[in-house]
């Protein structure tokens, strides 16, 4: 089926702002908590922004007390200023004219203490509100990521089979794991700091304008320069972050293939080629990650350089304004602190740029997965109640193709009566597996109809259809757990005795009894120490435990030895008596006793009938049979299993 895989190029990475906006929009579902977070953040920022102004007032109290203590008592501050002017000390007079001091009086410690306590209280409350904001925001983000993970899992389970046929498994895993983790990290750290930094910049800018609009303008010069830096560097690094995560997905796909196909790599001596491919993809990850991090890392030092230039201008101009009495020393001190408060969040924004861009790049990949078209929904009037299923399958003039320009199945019609065994043979690419996939509704047909007990399967819910159908694939898929749990996967409510009956009927019990842990033996996804034939027997037992009305065996005996094959044949013969069975096999020995044998070529049934009938017809089936059994040897039958009167022989 790989020859019909989609060859379209990967979708282009979407722009930064639309994806970031969508990510913020996801937060909009938590409106109440967002309001609380916003209020707590605003209050915290307001308190932190106002505190330097109060601290500047405390500085004025100290300076005024020091100046007042050096002036003669009994005079007014205006008289002192006029006296200084008369003495030609105009600059000192200008500076003192902007101050509020009482000649002969020292520092007002009561007012100073009140101002300092106010500052401490403001910072304390600001910290408390920031803690509330962080606590709620963290809970909010965790709920959002939890929901995203749940939606991704649901999406994966609702995607059509064609999606997985056209993409690397490692890339899909990367989207659902690495990218999700990256989104979570970006939202937990970058998002909260970004909101806080933006509000701080706004609040500080307002306070600076209340002190001196000239000094504020000098400070704000850094903003457009910083914007240009972010715009130029950010656009390039965003593309590189997208490339980084794309390369990471490809690398994960290669690693996954290396692990699952490790035996094949060793057998064919392809370790060097696999290492070379790994090095190529690892180099691609390194190159894109290095360039992305390097460009993003340039933002902070460049913006700091711009801020330092502004800081020099503020220090010079502020000193002149204090000397001229245009602002007080406390106001100048507060403004310098505001300058640092203004520059710090801008630098933080620059520092968060790489994390934010990396997170948005991952969000693009997650949203791309979530936006994939799902399999067509069940009809609104779909029958969900399975009832009693007899298992009559009928194809009527069925057409199907994976891509519109490459037709595969055309005008196919066949009928399988309840209890019949239908074998499907033919060369690779003839459409054998596609035929049974259509029965399972893994793909939707283009024309015609497929019915189960006279009901079009498109009018059934997929759950009903698949509950009535069991399937054993060529590759034995086991899950991490015990043998008992793997068999029970076919029907979760089955009792232990029912599991054991299925195991005995499929000859699983024969080898499980010899294991130290018996049915409690834990196996991993690849089967652990269980042989390929034993793994396949477990999957067959799992399908039989489900007791389906329709049984599909897709090369179920291709990976077993001849002794195990006879065991499987005996199990299938005993258990398929009351169910409709479709058997795909290249080993013709497994389907000689089938009620009907379909010979397919290029998506069409070219021959149909029983084994003897097709052999007498001297058509494609006889040619296949004679080529397979031209040279043969007798099959050894396991002890305790009766042999057929005419046992098939296999090519050596």
C-alpha positions in Angstrom: 0.0 0.0 0.0 3.0 2.3 0.3 2.9 2.9 -3.4 -0.3 4.8 -2.9 1.1 7.1 -0.1 0.5 10.8 -0.4 3.4 12.5 -2.0 2.4 16.1 -1.2 5.0 18.3 0.4 4.7 19.1 4.1 2.6 22.1 5.0 4.4 25.4 5.3 4.9 26.8 8.8 2.2 29.4 9.6 3.1 32.9 10.7 4.1 33.6 14.2 1.2 36.0 15.2 -1.7 33.9 14.0 -0.5 30.9 15.9 0.3 32.9 19.0 -3.1 34.5 18.8 -4.7 31.1 18.6 -2.7 29.9 21.6 -3.9 32.9 23.5 -7.4 32.2 22.3 -7.2 28.7 23.8 -6.8 30.5 27.2 -10.0 32.4 26.5 -12.0 29.3 27.6 -10.9 30.0 31.2 -12.4 33.5 31.4 -13.0 33.7 35.1 -9.5 32.6 36.1 -8.0 34.9 33.4 -9.9 37.8 34.9 -8.5 37.0 38.3 -5.0 36.6 36.8 -5.4 39.9 35.0 -6.6 41.8 38.1 -3.8 40.3 40.3 -1.2 41.2 37.7 -2.4 44.8 37.3 -2.6 45.4 41.0 0.9 43.9 41.5 2.4 45.9 38.7 0.7 49.1 39.9 2.1 48.7 43.4 5.6 48.0 42.1 5.4 50.9 39.7 4.1 53.3 42.4 6.7 52.2 45.0 9.7 54.1 43.5 7.7 57.3 43.5 7.1 56.9 47.3 10.7 56.0 47.8 11.7 59.1 45.9 9.5 61.1 48.3 11.5 59.5 51.2 14.7 60.6 49.5 13.3 64.2 49.3 12.5 64.1 53.0 16.1 63.1 53.9 17.6 65.7 51.5 15.3 68.4 52.7 16.2 67.6 56.3 19.9 67.7 55.6 19.5 71.1 53.8 17.2 72.5 56.4 19.5 71.7 59.2 22.2 73.8 57.6 20.0 76.9 57.2 19.4 79.5 59.9 16.2 78.9 61.9 13.5 81.5 61.9 13.7 82.2 58.1 11.6 80.9 55.3 12.7 78.7 52.4 11.9 81.5 50.0 14.2 83.9 51.9 17.0 81.4 51.8 16.6 81.0 48.0 16.5 84.8 47.5 19.6 85.2 49.7 21.5 82.6 47.5 20.5 84.5 44.4 21.7 87.7 45.9 25.1 86.1 46.6 25.3 85.0 43.0 24.7 81.3 43.7 21.9 81.0 41.1 22.4 77.3 40.4 22.1 76.4 44.1 19.1 78.7 44.4 17.4 77.0 41.4 18.0 73.6 42.9 16.6 74.6 46.3 13.7 76.3 44.8 12.3 72.9 43.7 12.6 71.5 47.2 10.3 71.7 50.3 12.5 72.3 53.4 12.2 74.2 56.7 15.3 76.2 57.7 16.7 75.1 61.0 14.8 71.8 61.0 16.4 68.4 60.5 15.1 65.2 59.0 11.4 64.4 59.7 11.8 60.9 60.9 8.1 60.4 61.4 7.3 61.2 57.8 10.4 59.2 56.7 9.3 56.2 58.6 5.8 56.4 57.3 7.1 56.6 53.7 9.4 53.7 54.2 6.7 51.5 55.8 4.4 52.4 52.9 7.1 51.3 50.4 7.6 48.0 52.3 3.9 47.4 52.4 3.5 48.1 48.7 6.3 45.7 47.8 4.8 43.1 50.1 1.3 43.3 48.7 2.8 43.3 45.2 4.6 40.0 46.0 1.4 38.5 47.4 -0.6 39.4 44.3 2.1 38.0 42.1 2.0 34.8 44.0 -1.8 34.6 43.5 -1.3 35.4 39.8 1.4 32.7 39.4 -0.6 30.1 41.3 -3.7 30.6 39.3 -1.9 31.0 36.0 0.1 27.8 36.6 -3.2 25.9 37.3 -4.7 27.5 34.2 -1.9 26.5 31.9 -1.7 23.0 33.3 -5.5 22.6 32.6 -5.0 24.0 29.1 -2.1 21.6 28.3 -4.0 18.7 29.8 -7.0 19.6 27.6 -4.7 19.9 24.6 -3.1 16.5 25.3 -6.6 15.0 25.6 -7.7 16.6 22.3 -4.5 15.4 20.6 -5.1 11.8 21.9 -8.7 12.0 20.7 -7.6 13.4 17.4 -5.1 10.6 16.8 -7.9 8.1 17.5 -10.2 9.8 15.0 -7.8 10.3 12.2 -8.2 8.1 9.1 -5.7 5.3 8.5 -4.4 7.2 5.5 -2.9 9.8 7.8 -0.7 7.3 9.5 0.2 5.7 6.1 1.7 8.9 4.9 3.7 10.1 7.9 6.6 8.9 10.0 5.6 7.4 13.3 8.4 9.2 15.0 7.2 12.6 13.7 3.7 11.9 15.1 5.2 10.9 18.4 7.3 14.1 18.5 4.2 16.2 18.0 2.3 14.5 20.8 5.2 14.5 23.3 8.2 16.8 22.6 6.1 19.6 21.1 3.4 19.4 23.8 6.1 19.6 26.5 7.6 22.6 24.7 4.3 24.4 24.5 3.7 23.8 28.2 7.1 25.2 29.1 6.7 28.2 26.9 3.3 29.1 28.3 4.3 28.5 31.9 7.4 30.7 31.8 7.2 33.0 28.8 3.5 33.8 28.8 3.3 35.0 32.4 6.5 36.9 32.2 5.4 38.5 28.9 2.2 39.8 30.3 3.9 41.1 33.5 6.7 42.7 31.4 4.3 44.5 29.1 2.2 45.8 31.9 5.3 47.0 33.7 6.5 48.8 30.7 3.1 50.5 30.3 2.9 51.5 34.0 6.5 52.7 34.2 6.1 54.8 31.0 3.1 56.5 32.6 5.0 57.3 35.8 8.0 58.6 33.9 5.8 61.0 31.9 4.4 62.3 35.2 8.0 63.2 36.3 9.4 64.6 33.1 8.2 64.1 29.6 11.6 65.1 28.2 13.4 62.3 30.1 10.6 59.9 29.2 11.0 60.5 25.5 14.7 59.8 25.8 13.9 56.5 27.4 11.3 55.6 24.9 13.7 56.0 22.0 14.8 52.4 22.9 11.4 51.0 22.0 11.4 51.5 18.2 15.1 50.4 18.0 14.3 47.3 20.0 11.2 46.6 17.8 13.4 46.7 14.7 15.9 44.3 16.4 13.0 41.9 17.3 11.4 42.2 13.9 14.5 41.4 11.9 16.0 38.7 14.1 12.7 37.2 15.3 11.4 36.5 11.8 14.5 34.6 10.9 14.8 32.7 14.1 11.1 31.7 13.9 11.7 29.9 10.6 14.8 28.2 12.2 12.8 27.1 15.2 10.2 25.5 12.9 13.0 23.8 11.0 14.5 22.6 14.4 11.3 20.9 15.5 10.7 19.4 12.0 14.3 18.0 12.0 13.7 16.7 15.6 10.6 14.8 14.4 12.6 13.3 11.5 15.4 12.3 13.9 12.9 10.7 16.3 11.4 8.8 13.3 14.8 7.5 12.4 15.6 6.4 16.0 12.2 4.7 16.2 12.9 2.8 13.0 16.4 1.9 14.2 15.0 0.4 17.4 12.1 -1.5 16.0 14.1 -2.7 13.0 17.3 -3.4 15.0 17.4 -7.1 14.0 17.0 -6.3 10.3 19.7 -3.7 10.5 22.1 -6.3 12.0 21.2 -9.0 9.6 21.9 -6.9 6.5 24.9 -5.3 8.0 23.5 -1.7 7.6 24.8 -0.3 10.9 27.2 2.1 9.2 24.4 3.4 6.8 22.0 3.8 9.8 24.7 5.7 11.7 25.4 7.9 8.7 21.7 8.7 8.3 21.5 9.4 12.0 24.5 11.7 11.8 22.9 13.6 8.9 19.6 14.1 10.7 21.4 14.9 14.0 23.5 17.4 12.1 20.3 19.0 10.7 18.9 19.3 14.3 22.2 20.7 15.5 22.5 23.2 12.7 18.9 24.5 12.9 18.9 24.6 16.7 22.3 26.4 16.9 21.3 29.0 14.4 17.9 29.5 16.0 19.4 29.9 19.5 22.3 32.0 18.2 19.9 34.5 16.5 17.5 34.6 19.4 20.4 35.0 21.8 21.6 38.1 20.0 18.4 40.0 20.9 19.2 40.5 24.6 22.8 41.9 24.2 21.7 44.2 21.3 18.7 45.5 23.3 20.9 46.0 26.4 23.4 48.0 24.4 20.5 50.3 23.2 19.2 50.6 26.8 22.7 51.5 28.1 22.9 54.3 25.6 19.5 55.6 26.8 20.7 55.2 30.4 23.7 57.5 29.8 21.4 60.1 28.2 19.0 59.9 31.2 21.8 60.4 33.7 23.2 63.5 32.0 19.9 65.1 31.3 18.5 64.2 34.7 21.4 65.8 36.5 21.0 69.0 34.6 17.3 69.1 35.5 18.0 68.6 39.2 20.7 71.3 39.1 18.2 73.7 37.4 15.5 72.9 40.0 13.1 71.5 37.3 12.8 68.2 39.3 13.7 67.2 42.8 16.5 64.9 43.7 14.0 62.3 44.8 12.1 62.5 41.5 15.4 62.1 39.6 16.3 59.1 41.8 12.8 57.6 41.2 13.2 58.2 37.4 16.5 56.4 37.3 14.9 53.5 39.1 12.0 53.6 36.6 14.5 53.5 33.8 15.9 50.3 35.2 12.3 49.0 35.7 11.6 50.0 32.1 14.6 48.4 30.6 14.5 45.1 32.6 11.1 43.9 31.2 12.2 44.9 27.7 15.4 42.8 28.2 13.2 40.0 29.6 11.0 40.1 26.6 14.1 39.8 24.4 15.4 37.0 26.6 12.0 35.2 26.3 11.9 35.6 22.6 13.7 32.3 21.9 11.6 30.3 24.3 8.4 32.0 23.0 9.3 31.4 19.4 10.2 27.8 20.1 7.0 27.3 21.9 4.9 28.9 19.1 6.8 26.7 16.5 5.8 23.6 18.5 2.2 25.0 18.8 2.1 25.3 15.0 2.9 21.6 14.8 0.3 20.6 17.4 -2.4 22.8 15.8 -1.4 21.3 12.4 -2.2 17.9 13.8 -5.5 19.1 15.4 -6.5 20.7 12.1 -6.1 17.5 10.1 -9.4 16.3 8.6 -10.9 13.4 10.6 -12.4 10.3 9.3 -15.9 10.8 8.0 -18.4 10.8 10.8 -21.0 8.0 11.2 -24.4 8.8 9.6 -26.8 10.5 11.9 -29.2 7.5 11.7 -26.3 5.0 12.0 -27.3 1.8 13.8 -25.4 1.5 17.0 -27.0 -1.7 18.5 -25.2 -4.7 17.1 -27.9 -7.3 18.1 -27.3 -10.7 16.7 -24.9 -10.6 13.7 -24.9 -13.5 11.3 -21.9 -12.4 9.3 -23.2 -12.2 5.7 -20.8 -9.9 3.8 -21.7 -8.6 0.3 -19.7 -6.4 -2.0 -21.8 -4.7 -4.8 -19.9 -3.0 -7.7 -17.3 -1.5 -5.3 -14.8 1.1 -6.6 -11.9 2.3 -4.5 -8.7 4.2 -4.9 -6.2 5.7 -2.5 -5.7 8.7 -4.9 -8.2 9.8 -7.5 -5.6 9.4 -10.4 -4.6 5.9 -9.5 -7.7 3.5 -9.4 -7.2 0.3 -7.5 -10.4 -1.6 -7.2 -13.1 -1.4 -9.9 -16.5 -3.1 -10.1 -15.8 -5.7 -7.5 -18.7 -7.9 -6.4 -18.7 -10.9 -4.1 -20.8 -12.5 -1.4 -19.6 -14.4 1.7 -22.3 -16.4 3.5 -22.4 -16.8 7.3 -19.9 -19.5 8.3 -18.0 -19.5 5.0 -14.2 -19.1 4.8 -13.2 -16.9 1.9 -9.5 -17.0 1.0 -7.9 -14.1 -0.9 -4.7 -14.7 -2.9 -2.8 -12.9 -5.5 0.4 -11.0 -6.2 1.6 -8.1 -4.1 -0.3 -4.9 -4.8 -3.4 -6.8 -6.1 -5.6 -5.2 -3.4 -6.0 -8.1 -1.0 -5.4 -6.1 2.2 -7.3 -3.2 0.8 -10.3 -5.5 0.4 -10.5 -6.4 4.1 -9.6 -2.9 5.2 -12.8 -1.8 3.3 -14.8 -4.3 5.3 -13.5 -2.7 8.5 -14.2 0.8 7.1 -10.6 1.9 7.6 -11.2 3.5 4.2 -14.4 4.7 2.6 -15.3 3.3 -0.8 -15.7 5.6 -3.8 -18.8 3.8 -5.3 -20.9 0.8 -4.8 -21.8 -0.7 -1.4 -20.6 -3.2 1.2 -23.3 -4.7 3.5 -23.3 -6.8 6.6 -26.4 -8.9 7.0 -28.0 -6.8 4.3 -27.2 -3.4 6.1 -24.9 -1.0 4.3 -21.9 -0.7 6.6 -22.0 3.1 6.1 -25.3 3.1 7.9 -23.7 1.4 10.9 -21.6 3.0 13.5 -18.0 2.0 13.3 -18.1 0.8 16.8 -20.9 -1.7 16.0 -19.2 -2.8 12.8 -15.8 -3.4 14.5 -17.4 -5.0 17.5 -18.7 -7.7 15.1 -15.4 -8.0 13.3 -12.1 -9.5 14.5 -8.8 -9.0 12.8 -5.4 -10.7 13.1 -2.6 -8.8 11.3 0.6 -10.1 9.8 2.6 -8.2 12.4 1.8 -9.5 15.9 1.1 -6.4 18.0 1.4 -7.0 21.8 1.1 -4.4 24.6 3.3 -4.2 27.7 1.6 -6.4 30.2 1.1 -10.1 31.1 0.0 -12.7 28.6 -3.3 -12.9 30.3 -3.9 -9.1 29.9 -2.9 -9.3 26.2 -5.4 -12.0 25.5 -8.1 -10.3 27.5 -7.6 -7.2 25.4 -10.0 -8.8 22.9 -12.8 -8.6 25.4 -12.1 -6.7 28.6 -15.0 -8.1 30.6 -13.9 -11.7 29.9 -13.4 -14.0 32.9 -10.1 -15.8 33.6 -11.8 -19.1 32.5 -12.9 -17.6 29.2 -9.4 -16.3 28.6 -8.0 -19.8 29.4 -10.5 -21.4 27.0 -9.5 -19.1 24.2 -5.8 -19.9 25.0 -6.4 -23.6 24.9 -8.4 -23.5 21.7 -5.6 -21.6 19.9 -2.8 -23.7 21.4 -1.4 -20.8 23.4 -1.8 -22.9 26.6 0.7 -25.4 25.3 3.7 -23.0 25.6 2.5 -20.8 28.4 2.4 -23.6 30.8 6.1 -24.1 30.3 6.9 -20.5 31.3 8.0 -19.8 34.9 5.3 -17.1 35.4 2.7 -18.8 33.3 -0.1 -16.4 32.2 1.4 -13.8 34.4 4.5 -13.6 32.3 5.1 -9.9 31.4 6.0 -9.1 27.9 6.8 -5.8 26.2 5.5 -4.4 23.0 7.9 -6.5 20.9 7.1 -9.7 22.7 10.2 -9.9 24.9 11.5 -13.5 25.0 8.4 -14.9 23.3 9.0 -16.2 19.8 7.4 -14.8 16.7 5.1 -17.8 16.3 4.0 -17.6 20.0 3.4 -13.9 19.7 1.1 -14.6 16.7 -0.8 -17.3 18.6 -1.4 -14.8 21.4 -2.9 -12.3 18.9 -5.1 -15.0 17.4 -6.3 -16.0 20.9 -7.1 -12.4 21.5 -9.2 -12.2 18.4 -11.0 -15.4 19.2 -11.8 -14.3 22.7 -13.7 -11.3 21.1 -15.9 -14.0 19.5 -16.6 -11.9 16.3 -19.1 -12.8 13.7 -16.6 -11.9 11.0 -13.0 -12.9 11.3 -10.2 -11.4 9.1 -6.8 -13.1 9.0 -4.2 -11.0 7.1 -1.2 -13.3 6.6 -1.7 -14.5 10.2 0.5 -17.5 9.7 3.3 -15.8 7.7 5.6 -15.5 10.7 5.2 -19.0 12.2 7.0 -22.2 11.5 5.4 -25.2 9.9 4.7 -26.9 13.2 3.1 -23.8 14.6 1.2 -23.3 11.4 -0.5 -26.7 11.8 -1.5 -25.6 15.3 -2.9 -22.4 14.0 -4.7 -24.2 11.2 -6.3 -26.6 13.7 -7.4 -23.7 15.9 -8.8 -21.7 13.0 -10.7 -24.8 11.7 -12.3 -25.4 15.1 -13.2 -21.7 15.8 -14.2 -20.4 12.4 -17.1 -22.9 12.0 -19.7 -20.4 13.1 -18.2 -17.2 11.7 -17.5 -15.7 8.3 -13.8 -15.7 7.7 -11.6 -13.8 5.3 -8.1 -15.2 5.0 -5.3 -13.5 3.1 -2.4 -15.8 2.6 0.7 -16.3 0.4 1.1 -19.8 1.8 -1.5 -21.6 -0.2 -1.3 -24.5 2.2 -3.3 -22.4 4.7 -6.4 -21.9 2.5 -6.9 -25.2 0.6 -10.0 -26.0 2.6 -11.5 -22.6 2.2 -15.1 -22.6 0.9 -14.2 -19.9 -1.7 -10.9 -18.8 -3.0 -10.6 -15.4 -4.7 -7.7 -14.8 -7.0 -7.1 -11.0 -7.3 -5.0 -9.1 -9.8 -4.9 -5.3 -10.1 -7.9 -4.8 -7.9 -10.1 -7.3 -9.7 -11.3 -10.8 -9.0 -10.0 -12.9 -11.9 -10.9 -16.3 -10.5 -13.2 -17.6 -7.9 -14.1 -21.1 -6.6 -12.9 -24.0 -4.5 -9.4 -25.4 -4.5 -10.2 -28.4 -6.7 -12.3 -26.4 -9.1 -9.5 -23.8 -9.6 -6.9 -26.4 -10.0 -8.9 -28.0 -12.8 -9.4 -24.6 -14.5 -5.6 -24.3 -15.2 -5.8 -20.5 -14.5 -3.8 -18.1 -12.4 -4.5 -20.0 -9.1 -3.0 -23.3 -10.5 0.0 -21.4 -11.7 0.5 -19.9 -8.2 0.0 -23.3 -6.6 2.4 -25.2 -8.8 5.1 -22.5 -8.5 4.9 -22.7 -4.7 4.9 -26.4 -4.3 7.2 -27.5 -7.2 9.7 -28.7 -4.7 8.5 -29.7 -1.2 9.1 -31.7 1.9 6.7 -33.3 4.3 5.5 -31.1 7.2 6.2 -32.6 10.6 2.9 -32.5 12.6 3.3 -31.7 16.3 2.6 -34.5 18.8 -1.0 -34.7 19.8 -2.3 -33.1 16.6 -3.9 -35.3 13.9 -2.5 -34.9 10.4 -4.6 -34.2 7.3 -5.1 -37.0 4.9 -3.2 -34.9 2.3 -0.9 -32.5 4.1 0.4 -29.7 1.9 4.1 -29.5 1.3 6.3 -26.3 1.3 8.9 -25.2 -1.1 12.5 -25.5 0.2 
